[in-house]
Amino acid sequence: MTDTTARAAALLREHRESIDRLDAILVYTLGERFKHTQAVGLLKAEHDLPPSDPDREAAQIARLEDLANRADLDPEFAKKFLNFIIAEVIQHHRKQQS
């Protein structure tokens, strides 16, 4: 293995270790987020509130788009990601109301 190849392999390993740490952060962050959305779902069910709040969802998507732009992340990807999460949350809220 050449010196250049060895350096490339070391850099690749470092990047992958960072990715693995960030994946763990994402999973734990999503877990924490869903704990709160479950609590929101219970409150909505207890008070006969609708499972979805389109105004809140639109505001959150706009907020996330702004954050994505500031973080140099594709805002379309960020919106798709949040829309996926919102759809899951609404599905959970609907189940809680059944």
Backbone as CSV, one residue per row, in Angstrom:
resi,resn,N_x,N_y,N_z,CA_x,CA_y,CA_z,C_x,C_y,C_z
1,MET,0.856,-1.170,0.000,0.000,0.000,0.000,0.901,1.230,0.000
2,THR,0.634,2.143,-0.911,1.451,3.350,-0.995,1.086,4.294,0.138
3,ASP,1.946,5.245,0.377,1.707,6.247,1.418,0.427,7.029,1.128
4,THR,0.207,7.368,-0.136,-0.999,8.111,-0.528,-2.253,7.268,-0.286
5,THR,-2.178,6.000,-0.628,-3.314,5.100,-0.419,-3.581,4.913,1.070
6,ALA,-2.547,4.807,1.854,-2.700,4.646,3.303,-3.357,5.889,3.909
7,ARG,-2.939,7.072,3.451,-3.561,8.317,3.947,-5.027,8.378,3.540
8,ALA,-5.316,7.976,2.304,-6.700,7.969,1.828,-7.539,6.998,2.658
9,ALA,-6.982,5.833,2.963,-7.709,4.845,3.767,-7.972,5.384,5.172
10,ALA,-6.995,6.073,5.748,-7.167,6.656,7.080,-8.242,7.745,7.066
11,LEU,-8.219,8.591,6.043,-9.245,9.638,5.924,-10.629,9.030,5.731
12,LEU,-10.715,7.998,4.918,-11.985,7.318,4.693,-12.526,6.761,6.008
13,ARG,-11.651,6.125,6.788,-12.045,5.576,8.082,-12.542,6.690,9.016
14,GLU,-11.848,7.819,9.048,-12.267,8.947,9.887,-13.641,9.474,9.465
15,HIS,-13.840,9.625,8.168,-15.146,10.098,7.683,-16.250,9.114,8.066
16,ARG,-15.982,7.830,7.896,-16.987,6.821,8.219,-17.289,6.790,9.712
17,GLU,-16.278,6.983,10.555,-16.511,7.036,11.994,-17.379,8.241,12.354
18,SER,-17.132,9.369,11.707,-17.967,10.556,11.925,-19.404,10.300,11.472
19,ILE,-19.550,9.677,10.325,-20.890,9.349,9.820,-21.612,8.439,10.802
20,ASP,-20.914,7.449,11.326,-21.533,6.530,12.291,-21.989,7.276,13.549
21,ARG,-21.166,8.190,14.052,-21.546,8.990,15.229,-22.761,9.858,14.917
22,LEU,-22.757,10.473,13.741,-23.883,11.331,13.352,-25.160,10.517,13.165
23,ASP,-25.053,9.310,12.619,-26.230,8.447,12.500,-26.809,8.144,13.881
24,ALA,-25.935,7.869,14.841,-26.405,7.601,16.208,-27.112,8.836,16.781
25,ILE,-26.550,10.002,16.548,-27.177,11.243,17.019,-28.558,11.413,16.388
26,LEU,-28.663,11.145,15.086,-29.955,11.247,14.400,-30.985,10.297,15.000
27,VAL,-30.590,9.061,15.241,-31.528,8.076,15.774,-31.994,8.480,17.174
28,TYR,-31.063,8.870,18.045,-31.454,9.276,19.392,-32.283,10.554,19.372
29,THR,-31.962,11.481,18.460,-32.731,12.714,18.332,-34.147,12.412,17.855
30,LEU,-34.282,11.534,16.870,-35.614,11.147,16.410,-36.387,10.447,17.523
31,GLY,-35.725,9.613,18.290,-36.380,8.956,19.425,-36.924,9.972,20.412
32,GLU,-36.131,10.967,20.731,-36.561,12.026,21.657,-37.709,12.826,21.050
33,ARG,-37.611,13.128,19.771,-38.668,13.892,19.096,-39.986,13.127,19.138
34,PHE,-39.931,11.817,18.869,-41.155,11.029,18.861,-41.744,10.871,20.258
35,LYS,-40.932,10.896,21.307,-41.491,10.892,22.672,-42.380,12.114,22.863
36,HIS,-41.917,13.261,22.384,-42.703,14.488,22.537,-43.929,14.489,21.631
37,THR,-43.782,13.981,20.414,-44.947,13.969,19.532,-45.994,12.968,20.039
38,GLN,-45.561,11.901,20.706,-46.521,10.976,21.294,-47.295,11.662,22.419
39,ALA,-46.596,12.466,23.214,-47.264,13.215,24.278,-48.263,14.207,23.682
40,VAL,-47.877,14.850,22.588,-48.791,15.766,21.898,-50.011,14.989,21.399
41,GLY,-49.788,13.817,20.842,-50.885,12.993,20.353,-51.857,12.618,21.456
42,LEU,-51.326,12.282,22.628,-52.199,11.956,23.763,-53.023,13.170,24.182
43,LEU,-52.386,14.330,24.242,-53.118,15.557,24.583,-54.225,15.831,23.569
44,LYS,-53.898,15.663,22.300,-54.907,15.888,21.256,-56.060,14.904,21.408
45,ALA,-55.742,13.643,21.679,-56.790,12.635,21.836,-57.656,12.935,23.054
46,GLU,-57.022,13.322,24.164,-57.761,13.626,25.393,-58.684,14.825,25.230
47,HIS,-58.303,15.764,24.386,-59.072,17.004,24.229,-59.795,17.079,22.890
48,ASP,-59.904,15.922,22.225,-60.622,15.808,20.958,-60.162,16.850,19.935
49,LEU,-58.842,16.992,19.826,-58.260,17.902,18.836,-57.869,17.103,17.600
50,PRO,-57.854,17.738,16.431,-57.508,16.998,15.206,-56.062,16.490,15.241
51,PRO,-55.814,15.338,14.608,-54.467,14.768,14.628,-53.452,15.585,13.842
52,SER,-53.910,16.416,12.922,-52.960,17.216,12.147,-53.277,18.691,12.319
53,ASP,-52.247,19.507,12.174,-52.367,20.966,12.305,-51.659,21.581,11.102
54,PRO,-52.387,21.769,9.986,-51.754,22.232,8.748,-50.990,23.550,8.890
55,ASP,-51.484,24.480,9.708,-50.764,25.748,9.889,-49.416,25.515,10.567
56,ARG,-49.407,24.704,11.604,-48.161,24.379,12.307,-47.204,23.646,11.375
57,GLU,-47.734,22.697,10.605,-46.890,21.928,9.690,-46.255,22.830,8.637
58,ALA,-47.030,23.759,8.093,-46.490,24.692,7.083,-45.409,25.571,7.690
59,ALA,-45.644,26.043,8.915,-44.642,26.886,9.591,-43.364,26.097,9.850
60,GLN,-43.508,24.835,10.251,-42.339,24.002,10.519,-41.555,23.724,9.237
61,ILE,-42.255,23.503,8.142,-41.568,23.248,6.872,-40.802,24.495,6.436
62,ALA,-41.422,25.662,6.580,-40.732,26.912,6.225,-39.514,27.118,7.126
63,ARG,-39.670,26.836,8.412,-38.554,26.969,9.368,-37.417,26.019,9.004
64,LEU,-37.782,24.776,8.683,-36.759,23.796,8.328,-36.053,24.171,7.031
65,GLU,-36.806,24.717,6.092,-36.199,25.147,4.828,-35.160,26.238,5.096
66,ASP,-35.485,27.167,5.979,-34.535,28.224,6.344,-33.306,27.636,7.030
67,LEU,-33.537,26.726,7.969,-32.408,26.077,8.648,-31.533,25.317,7.650
68,ALA,-32.160,24.637,6.716,-31.410,23.879,5.709,-30.541,24.807,4.875
69,ASN,-31.108,25.922,4.464,-30.315,26.882,3.690,-29.111,27.357,4.478
70,ARG,-29.309,27.644,5.767,-28.193,28.120,6.600,-27.159,27.027,6.856
71,ALA,-27.612,25.779,6.837,-26.708,24.649,7.086,-26.095,24.111,5.800
72,ASP,-26.373,24.765,4.680,-25.872,24.327,3.375,-26.354,22.920,3.044
73,LEU,-27.637,22.672,3.355,-28.291,21.404,3.056,-29.382,21.674,2.027
74,ASP,-29.549,20.791,1.095,-30.575,20.949,0.067,-31.932,21.112,0.742
75,PRO,-32.584,22.277,0.598,-33.863,22.501,1.277,-34.962,21.546,0.812
76,GLU,-34.905,21.089,-0.432,-35.909,20.128,-0.907,-35.771,18.802,-0.162
77,PHE,-34.537,18.383,0.057,-34.306,17.163,0.837,-34.826,17.355,2.251
78,ALA,-34.533,18.495,2.859,-34.973,18.773,4.231,-36.499,18.756,4.316
79,LYS,-37.177,19.334,3.317,-38.642,19.341,3.324,-39.193,17.926,3.180
80,LYS,-38.600,17.136,2.308,-39.051,15.750,2.143,-38.884,14.976,3.454
81,PHE,-37.764,15.200,4.108,-37.477,14.528,5.367,-38.509,14.921,6.420
82,LEU,-38.783,16.219,6.556,-39.757,16.665,7.549,-41.155,16.186,7.183
83,ASN,-41.509,16.222,5.911,-42.828,15.720,5.506,-42.988,14.247,5.867
84,PHE,-41.927,13.469,5.710,-41.969,12.060,6.094,-42.217,11.928,7.595
85,ILE,-41.497,12.703,8.385,-41.654,12.655,9.843,-43.067,13.090,10.232
86,ILE,-43.552,14.179,9.644,-44.895,14.668,9.954,-45.946,13.603,9.628
87,ALA,-45.800,12.945,8.493,-46.753,11.899,8.118,-46.757,10.768,9.153
88,GLU,-45.592,10.389,9.640,-45.503,9.353,10.668,-46.174,9.810,11.960
89,VAL,-45.920,11.048,12.346,-46.504,11.589,13.578,-48.028,11.608,13.469
90,ILE,-48.546,12.083,12.350,-50.002,12.142,12.166,-50.595,10.732,12.226
91,GLN,-49.921,9.787,11.611,-50.392,8.394,11.649,-50.466,7.905,13.095
92,HIS,-49.450,8.214,13.892,-49.448,7.819,15.304,-50.577,8.517,16.052
93,HIS,-50.796,9.808,15.761,-51.865,10.545,16.439,-53.229,9.948,16.106
94,ARG,-53.413,9.568,14.868,-54.689,8.952,14.465,-54.903,7.627,15.206
95,LYS,-53.848,6.846,15.363,-53.963,5.585,16.094,-54.313,5.846,17.560
96,GLN,-53.745,6.913,18.143,-54.017,7.234,19.531,-55.466,7.673,19.728
97,GLN,-56.075,8.195,18.687,-57.449,8.678,18.802,-58.461,7.573,18.525
98,SER,-57.999,6.442,18.030,-58.922,5.337,17.715,-59.343,4.595,18.958
